[in-house]
Amino acid sequence: MATVSPYRQARPDEVNFDDLMRPQVEYLYRLAWRFTGSVADAEDLVQDVLLKLFPRTQEMLGIQKLRPWLARVLYHQYVDSVRQRARSPALELVADTEGEDDPLDTLPSAAAGPEEQVEQSAWRERLVAALGQLNPEQRAVVAMHDVEGYSLEELETMLETPLGTLKSRLHRARQRLRALLPMEPFSGGKRVNP
Amino acid sequence: MKCQDLRSQLDDYLDGKLDERPLQEHLSACPECRRAYQHAQAVQEGLRKLSPPEIHPAFVDRAILRATRPQAVGAHPTRRALIGMALAASLVLGLALGAFFSLRDAPVQTVALAVEKPETVRMVFSSAKPLRAATLSLSLPENVEVVGYAGQRELTWQKDLREGQNLLQLPLIARGAVKDDLLARLSHGSSTKTFRVKFEMAKANAPGT
């Protein structure tokens, strides 16, 4: 725990919270997006975490390495929210266009870019969709280890999860992703003829 | 090195934890393992390159303000209010919406409702670009209410749409048998699009159906 100056401790929590969290929100958003694959869900997740943390401002003042600590809070919030959401099904709405002049059609879908852009976008969607097939714990370990670069040993401490469990999650997550994603779409991979 | 050794140690190789020399020797002699290893590397690379969309410029201010002074933003509730608060009456004051403008051929979705049992329906709208001040109007069928809006069959909200997926969590409750569809009309500028949600009554809990 870091030593906190009396001056800082005496400031209003709103000021301290702003000082502490403002530099961290973008990081949390990025990580939340990697967990959720959705801007809306990422923002909601970060907002939930901030709401939860504001009453703990004084405690946070004493935390030396705030970012990993925040990542852990975000992770737990993410896992909890996924479990809660599992109880309410997602619904995709479909346009009812019968007999309507449909000027909205010209808005987003008509903005198709060059072929490469379309391919990249399709690949990105497939990757996000494949990540969406993982369970939240697997997805989180992929995001934090494979993307954010935390070692499994660091995650063992951060997430208070045994190393063996993390290794197993990572192994299964990677296997699943490979199974879901054939080789061709990767620009970084070279196609090998059988 | 045998093929089986490579498969069992693949994660450690990907993480750079093992000496690569025996790996490279094996890969040069085994096309099948070479292909599998390249595939695994490509997936890893794809993950690393997968970057989130830029954070919304106003999000940081808004999120901190909402956390520290929720009363100050009470008049401008957002999607977040919907997500964390399940079925509270204040849920529906502000909604974040989008539109599946491009999913024209997908089948109409059906929602199962039981009488007097609240159900939070999550509607995922996807917009290919940000839309400012889009308007969503809901026309509820007879016997369906948005929780907290008893007796109101027509509800309207205005909200900026983000690029990508936008989530609307709509807490609905059936007061009796539901026969008609819910219509959601999304408007932007002079354009309007209508979406349709069908309901299916859970028979065991739906007297009169």
Interface residues (C-beta under 8 A of the other chain):
Chain A: D13 E14 F17 D18 M21 R22 V25 E26 Y29 R30 W33 R34 S38 V39 A40 D41 A42 E43 D44 V46 Q47 D48 L50 L51 L53 F54 S81 R85 S88 P89 A90 L91 E92 L93 V94 A95 D96 T97 E100 D102 P103 L104 D105 L107 P108 S109 A111 W123 R124 L127 V128 V142 D146 V147 K167 L170 H171 R174 L177 R178 L181 M183 F186 G188 G189 K190 V192 P194
Chain B: L10 D11 L14 P31 R34 R35 Q38 H39 A40 Q41 A42 V43 Q44 E45 G46 L47 R48 K49 L50 P52 P53 I55 H56 F59 V60 A63 I64 R66 A67 T68 R69 P70 R79 R80 I83 G84 A96 A99 F100 F101 S102 L103 R104 A106 P107 V108 Q109 V111 E119 T120 V121 R122 M123 V124 F125 S127 A128 K129 L131 R162 E163 G164 Q165 N166 L167 Q169 L183 A184 L186 H188 S190 S191 T192 K193 T194 F195 R196 V197
